[in-house]
Amino acid sequence: MGTIKLLPGAQIPDNEAPDEGLVGICRQLLEMAESGKLRNIIGCGFMSDGSKAAVWCDTHDSYLEQLGALRQLEQDYIDRHR
């Protein structure tokens, strides 16, 4: 894990309460993994203290295909948050 520098004006939420939307997504991912549908995952998020959390289970056969999926996800994220 690494430390992320905040942009000027950005704030870390003070709320320590669980994010129910995030919990729901994590449960859905767990169900997919337990059923065998989800075969690998690479992800990142932020902790309540502003530090970065990263998860790797990069067992996909084609690293190039995984890189392509990550690039597509990056663009999707940019498009959603412009």
Helices and strands as residue ranges (DSSP letters): H 20-35, E 41-46, E 52-57, H 63-80
